[in-house]
Each structure stands twice: as C-alpha cells, then as structure tokens.
Amino acid sequence: MATNKYAVIRYNALDQCFRNPGRRYFIQDLIKCCSEAIYDFSGNEEGVKRRQIFEDIKFMESDQGWSIPLERHNEGKKVYYRYSDLSFSIKSQPLNHTEANQLKETLMLLGRFKGLPQFEWMDEMLVRLQTTFRFSEKSTEIVGFDQNRYLKGLEFFSEVFNAILYTKVLSIKYKSFKQHSVSELTFHPYYLKQYNNRWFLFGLSQEFGLISNLALDRIEGITELNLPYAPNLTVDFEEFFEDAIGVTVPKDTLPQIITLKINSTLWPYIETKPIHGSQRIIQKGEGFVLIELFVIINYELVSLLFSMGEELVVTEPSALSDLIKGKAKAILKNYS
C-alpha cells in the first residue's frame, strides 16, 4: 500500500474512473484524473507518475486492498480500465485488511486506556475486527504504559467527561484526605487533567465561588443537576498550568526562580527529561550542573525534588531549601 498522504485521494479518483460507463479511461487519463484530484485538494502541481498508478491498481486489486473487479479492454495497442460490475465502489466496501490492521494497531495503542469507562468501546471494536478479519485473539503486548487500572474513581470518568462536553452542572459527593466525612458540592466542570497516574477535575465550586480541583479517586458519587451552567470565561487551563508542575496552583502565588545543583550522575536523566519547560543551564562544574527553573512552588514540585534524594540540592530560594531540609530531618528522625 502506498504510504504517501495522497494515496486515499488517488484510490478514490481511480474508483470513480473505473465505475464510469460513459468514458474509456486509458493510463494517461487515469494519471490526469489523479493529478487533478490531488491539485484540487492541495494545490500540488507535481502530478502523479505512471508507475504510481500501476502500483495503486495492483494494491486495489489485491486482498490487502479491496479486490476490485477490474477489467482491461484492448483498443488497438492501448488498454482502458473499467469495473466488470459498475455498481462496485471501494466506498461501499468494508475495511480492507491493510486498513483493518492499521486500525487494530491504533486501537491496541489506545487500548492502554483500559479502565477508563470512556474508552470501553475499543474492546468491543477489537472483537468485531477479530471476527470480521480473523485477527488472532491472542496478541502480544509490545507497548507498556504506566497506568493504574484499579484506581478508585475511574468509574466517574465518563460522567464527568460528558458533563464538561455538554455543559452540565453536577452535585458531587466528595471526601478529601483531610476530611472525616463526605461533603456535597455543586460543581460546574471545566477540565480534566492527569498527573502521576491520577485524574483531577477542575471547575467552579458554587459553594466557594472559585476554581477548585477534585481528585476523581476521592469522589463518592455524582448526580446531574438541572441548574444553569456557568461557562468558563476566565481560565485558559493550558496557560494556567504553564508555570506549575502537577495540578496544584495555590491562589495568588506567582512563579519564581528556583536554582538547583544537580549531581553529574543524575544530570543525564534531568537533561533528557527536564523537570520543567523553563529549565536552563547556568553552570557546568566538576561533578555537578547548576540549573534554573521558573515555576510555582507547590506540593508536587517539593515532592519531585525530594524524590531525587542526595543527587540534588536546592540552593535558591532559601525557603524551599529549608522545606526540603525539614523533610529530610523528619525522615532521619523516623529511622533513628
């Protein structure tokens, strides 16, 4: 199967030519029709090569294509092409094997989202493809994603997703880690974000009148309310998280310069997987690299820096350095 981006345009153009009973299409006519179709779509004037058309016809006739019922009719030394069954069209055919395999690969990749109710349809689709095209029911996994299929709260994903999509107000029963009892919130959902294998819902809390975030795994129940939906007119969530790591953005907190001294043994990891997009090198010394970040100090940043242990030292600001020191002392005390 041709892999360039105009293949589908050529197949459809050839299909129209082959099923036209009012004209005889010779190879030069097919080349012209395909070239015109590509030009109409993209403005590309390069045209199509004779060899490409023959390769397209070969593919369309194959089992990997659509097994088109193509006949070749001699007219002198020339040959024109036409379907033996003029009612045939590749547009009315089921997926060919090549398309089905490509779709299967895509679904297998997306299937790593198993556990999220919004994507349950993919399991059914794979079964239908296996039945139709005799896929092997036992497929070897070749890609592994970091995910927790057993995470509590995933059963609410579809409901929350659709509430955002269709602008529905929700009554959410919620119990944070700090609460002993369940509270009930009237919530206008705006945005879903995943961090560290957990999902978080952002929206307007009607009780508090401000943008809040709720962890899906702390939700106890959801009910749709027949109330006017307050649309999001203030927050661009892409920009909202630009200066932060994770999902916590403390109110009225501005990003600041963070200076970190990275051990040379850790640096290759930090270099290839930056802590934040603002990361830049200030100095390279013997056994260390000094870098700078411009981020908001939040829980996720502190946890991430602390997880790097003795390979990283916070040099500025002093408040963040003292916070890391305090956590290290607390751990040391636990092991004393």
C-alpha positions in Angstrom: 0.0 0.0 0.0 1.3 3.4 -0.9 2.3 5.4 2.2 2.2 9.0 1.0 -0.5 11.3 2.1 -2.2 11.4 -1.3 -2.9 7.7 -1.6 -6.5 7.8 -0.5 -7.2 10.7 -2.9 -5.8 8.6 -5.8 -7.7 5.5 -4.8 -11.0 7.5 -4.8 -10.2 9.1 -8.1 -9.4 5.8 -9.7 -12.6 4.3 -8.2 -14.7 7.0 -9.9 -12.9 6.4 -13.2 -13.4 2.6 -13.2 -17.1 2.8 -12.5 -17.9 5.4 -15.1 -19.6 3.7 -18.1 -19.7 6.8 -20.3 -15.9 7.1 -20.8 -13.0 4.9 -21.6 -10.0 5.6 -19.2 -6.6 4.8 -20.6 -3.5 5.1 -18.4 -2.8 8.7 -19.4 -6.4 9.5 -18.5 -6.0 7.9 -15.1 -2.8 9.8 -14.4 -4.6 13.1 -15.4 -7.6 12.4 -13.1 -5.4 11.5 -10.1 -3.2 14.6 -10.7 -6.2 16.9 -10.9 -7.8 15.4 -7.8 -4.6 16.0 -5.8 -4.3 19.5 -7.2 -7.9 20.3 -6.2 -7.2 19.1 -2.7 -3.8 20.5 -2.0 -2.7 22.8 -4.8 0.2 20.4 -5.5 1.1 20.6 -9.2 3.8 17.9 -9.3 1.3 15.4 -10.7 1.3 11.6 -10.5 3.8 9.2 -12.1 2.7 6.4 -14.4 4.4 3.8 -12.2 2.5 5.1 -9.2 -0.9 4.5 -10.9 0.1 0.9 -11.7 1.1 0.3 -8.1 -2.2 1.8 -6.9 -4.1 -0.5 -9.3 -2.1 -3.5 -8.1 -2.9 -2.7 -4.5 -6.6 -2.1 -5.2 -6.9 -5.5 -6.9 -5.2 -7.3 -4.0 -6.7 -8.9 -1.0 -4.9 -6.3 1.1 -6.8 -3.7 -0.9 -10.5 -4.1 -2.0 -10.2 -7.0 -4.5 -11.7 -4.6 -7.1 -13.4 -6.4 -10.1 -11.2 -4.5 -12.7 -11.2 -5.5 -16.4 -8.7 -4.4 -19.0 -10.1 -3.8 -22.5 -7.8 -3.6 -25.5 -8.4 -0.9 -28.1 -5.6 -1.2 -30.7 -2.3 -1.0 -28.9 -3.9 0.8 -25.9 -5.8 -0.5 -22.9 -8.6 1.1 -21.0 -9.8 0.1 -17.5 -13.4 -0.5 -16.2 -15.1 -2.4 -13.4 -16.9 -5.6 -14.6 -19.5 -4.7 -12.0 -20.3 -0.9 -12.4 -22.2 -0.9 -9.1 -19.0 -1.7 -7.3 -17.2 1.0 -5.3 -14.4 0.9 -2.7 -16.5 3.4 -0.7 -19.2 0.8 -0.2 -16.8 -1.9 0.8 -15.9 -2.9 4.4 -12.4 -2.1 5.7 -9.7 -3.9 3.7 -7.1 -5.9 5.5 -4.5 -3.2 5.4 -6.9 -0.7 6.9 -8.1 -3.1 9.4 -4.6 -3.9 10.6 -3.8 -0.2 10.9 -6.9 0.3 12.9 -6.1 -2.7 15.1 -2.7 -1.3 15.8 -4.2 2.1 16.7 -6.9 0.5 18.9 -4.3 -1.6 20.7 -2.3 1.5 21.4 -5.4 3.4 22.7 -6.5 0.2 24.5 -3.8 1.0 27.1 -6.5 3.3 28.5 -8.5 0.3 29.7 -10.1 1.0 32.9 -11.4 4.4 31.8 -15.1 3.9 31.0 -15.0 6.5 28.2 -12.9 4.0 26.2 -14.7 0.7 26.8 -16.0 0.8 23.2 -12.5 -0.1 22.0 -12.7 -3.6 23.5 -15.9 -4.2 21.5 -14.4 -2.8 18.3 -11.4 -5.1 18.6 -13.7 -8.1 19.0 -15.6 -7.1 15.9 -12.4 -6.7 13.9 -11.2 -10.1 15.1 -14.4 -11.7 13.9 -14.5 -9.9 10.6 -10.9 -10.1 9.6 -9.9 -13.2 11.6 -7.4 -11.4 13.8 -5.6 -13.5 16.3 -7.3 -13.3 19.6 -4.0 -13.7 21.4 -1.9 -10.6 20.7 1.4 -9.9 22.2 1.8 -6.6 24.1 4.6 -4.6 22.6 4.0 -1.3 24.3 3.5 -0.7 28.1 2.1 2.4 29.6 2.3 3.5 33.2 -1.2 3.3 34.5 -3.2 2.1 37.4 -6.3 0.2 36.2 -7.5 -0.3 39.7 -7.5 3.3 40.7 -10.7 4.3 42.5 -12.9 6.9 40.8 -12.3 5.8 37.2 -16.0 4.8 37.0 -16.9 8.5 37.2 -14.6 9.4 34.2 -17.3 9.1 31.5 -19.9 11.0 33.5 -17.5 13.9 34.2 -16.2 13.9 30.7 -19.7 14.2 29.3 -20.7 16.8 31.8 -17.9 19.0 30.5 -18.7 18.3 26.9 -22.4 19.0 27.3 -22.1 21.8 30.0 -24.0 20.0 32.8 -23.9 21.1 36.5 -23.0 18.3 38.9 -23.7 17.5 42.5 -20.5 15.8 43.7 -20.1 13.9 47.0 -16.5 14.3 47.9 -14.2 13.3 50.7 -10.7 14.7 50.7 -7.8 13.1 52.5 -8.2 15.6 55.3 -11.9 15.1 55.8 -13.6 12.6 58.1 -17.0 13.0 56.4 -18.3 13.4 52.9 -19.2 16.9 51.7 -21.6 17.7 48.9 -20.5 20.3 46.2 -22.4 21.9 43.4 -19.8 21.9 40.7 -19.5 23.4 37.2 -16.9 21.1 35.5 -14.4 22.6 33.0 -11.3 20.5 32.6 -9.8 17.0 33.3 -6.1 16.6 33.9 -4.0 13.6 34.7 -0.9 13.7 36.9 1.1 10.9 38.4 -1.5 8.3 37.3 -4.4 10.1 39.0 -7.1 12.1 37.4 -8.2 15.6 38.6 -11.4 17.6 37.8 -11.2 21.3 37.6 -14.2 23.6 37.7 -16.2 26.2 39.5 -17.3 25.3 43.0 -20.6 27.1 43.6 -20.2 27.0 47.3 -16.8 28.7 47.3 -17.2 30.8 44.2 -13.8 29.9 42.9 -11.9 27.4 40.6 -11.3 24.2 42.5 -9.8 20.8 41.7 -11.1 17.4 42.8 -9.3 14.1 42.6 -11.5 11.5 40.9 -10.4 8.9 43.4 -11.9 10.9 46.3 -15.3 11.2 44.7 -18.0 9.2 46.3 -20.9 9.9 44.0 -22.2 12.2 41.2 -25.7 13.4 40.3 -26.5 15.7 37.4 -28.4 18.8 38.4 -31.0 20.8 36.4 -29.3 24.2 37.0 -27.9 26.8 34.7 -24.3 26.1 33.8 -21.7 28.8 34.4 -19.3 28.7 31.5 -15.6 29.1 31.9 -14.8 32.7 30.9 -11.7 33.3 32.9 -9.2 30.4 32.9 -7.1 29.2 30.0 -6.1 25.8 31.5 -3.1 25.3 29.2 -1.8 28.7 30.4 -3.0 28.0 33.9 -0.6 25.1 34.3 2.3 26.5 32.3 4.3 27.7 35.3 3.4 24.7 37.6 4.3 21.1 38.0 1.3 18.9 38.7 -2.2 20.1 39.4 -1.8 22.4 42.5 -1.8 26.1 41.7 -2.1 28.0 45.0 -4.2 31.1 44.8 -2.2 34.4 44.3 1.1 32.5 44.0 3.5 33.7 41.4 6.3 31.6 39.7 9.8 32.3 41.0 13.4 31.4 40.1 14.5 28.0 41.6 18.2 27.1 41.5 19.2 23.5 41.7 22.6 21.8 41.9 22.5 18.5 40.1 25.0 15.7 40.7 26.7 14.7 37.5 25.4 11.1 37.9 21.8 12.4 37.9 22.3 15.1 35.2 21.9 12.8 32.1 18.4 11.9 33.4 17.4 15.6 34.1 18.9 16.7 30.8 16.8 14.3 28.7 13.7 14.6 30.9 13.6 18.2 32.1 11.9 19.0 35.4 10.0 21.8 33.7 9.9 23.6 30.4 11.7 26.6 31.8 14.8 24.6 32.8 18.1 26.1 31.7 21.7 25.5 32.5 23.5 28.2 34.5 26.9 26.5 35.1 28.6 23.2 34.5 31.3 22.3 37.1 33.3 19.3 38.1 30.8 16.7 39.2 27.7 19.0 39.1 25.5 21.1 36.9 23.7 24.2 38.1 20.3 24.7 36.6 17.5 27.2 37.0 13.7 26.8 36.8 10.9 29.4 36.8 8.0 27.7 38.5 5.4 28.0 41.2 6.4 26.3 44.4 3.7 23.7 45.2 3.3 20.3 46.7 4.2 18.5 43.5 7.4 20.4 43.0 8.6 19.7 46.6 7.8 16.0 46.3 9.6 15.7 42.9 12.7 17.4 44.2 12.7 15.4 47.4 12.4 12.2 45.5 15.8 12.8 43.9 17.5 12.5 47.2 21.1 13.2 47.7 21.7 13.7 43.9 20.0 17.2 44.0 20.5 20.3 46.2 18.1 23.3 46.3 20.4 26.4 46.5 17.7 29.1 46.0 15.3 30.2 47.4 16.2 29.5 51.0 12.6 28.9 51.9 12.4 25.9 49.6 15.8 24.7 50.7 14.7 24.8 54.3 11.5 22.9 53.4 13.5 20.1 51.8 15.9 20.1 54.8 12.9 19.8 57.2 11.5 16.8 55.3 14.9 15.1 55.3 15.4 15.6 59.0 11.9 14.2 59.7 12.7 11.0 57.8 16.1 10.7 59.5 14.3 11.0 62.9 11.9 8.2 61.9 14.9 5.9 61.4 16.8 7.0 64.5 
